[in-house]
Amino acid sequence: MSEQKQQQGQKPQQPKVDQLLQNNMGLKPIATVYRYPSGVVEETVTNWLESRGINTNSIMVRVIPKDEWRGATTLAKAANSTHLPFLVVLFKQLVEEDDYAIEGGLKTDVMKQLKAGLNNFRDFSQFHLRENTPLNKVLTEFNGHKVNWILQKKQRRAYTVLDSDMVMAMCFKLPKNEISNYQFDFLEKPVSKVNPETRRKEFWFNVAFSRVRAKRRPMQDPLNDIR
């Protein structure tokens, strides 16, 4: 099979999509159901970062179902703050000078603390993450608040949890001020399997995407007055 035919086969079949919207009753759908793969979400967030001028070579985006976090206080707090069934976590491999700075001349007691907590970095130096980086600026604008990085010392890595509502708004091309006018109903528990190429566990969610309907005062039904 040629590459062109393979690409054609991967494209959505528009007539079948159009057929889902056709009926003889003049009805329009009140929601659209999507098969929502975690891998596509990760790729979409990564592409969005690149579109904002961020080099993603040292960045990995992962989608984690809320019930699969393992004892991390930060993830537990984030899970309790969102109605969505998953979290989007951004990992950043730390690059000296770009992401963190090291300063010498520490007092003995400070040095001991660093040796105990940052033994994978230079023990004789002070370590701190830089705040004024292009990535932090983009994520602060995205989340609407200062980025909270959690340091994974042994791996020379840090991670932060992205705002779930903003992820959904970005994925579905919604302006930030419009997100409250739409709702996402996840119809069942996620289905998971391991991708044989990446060896990562991936998830699929079925989500109904709809606009929040305005609440109107119901008309009085005369049948209720019959005794």
Sequence and secondary structure as in RCSB ss.txt:
>XXXX:A:sequence
MSEQKQQQGQKPQQPKVDQLLQNNMGLKPIATVYRYPSGVVEETVTNWLESRGINTNSIMVRVIPKDEWRGATTL
AKAANSTHLPFLVVLFKQLVEEDDYAIEGGLKTDVMKQLKAGLNNFRDFSQFHLRENTPLNKVLTEFNGHKVNWI
LQKKQRRAYTVLDSDMVMAMCFKLPKNEISNYQFDFLEKPVSKVNPETRRKEFWFNVAFSRVRAKRRPMQDPLND
IR
>XXXX:A:secstr
  HHHHHHHHS  HHHHHHTT  SS    SEEEEEEEHHHHHHHHHHHHHHTT   TTEEEEEEEGGG  S HHH
HHHHHT SSSEEEEEEEE  BTTTEEEE    HHHHHHHHHH TTS TTSEEEE SSSHHHHHHHHHHTS    E
EETTTTEEEEE  HHHHHHHHTT  GGGGGGEEEEE S  EEEE TTT  EEEEEEEEEEE          GGGG
  
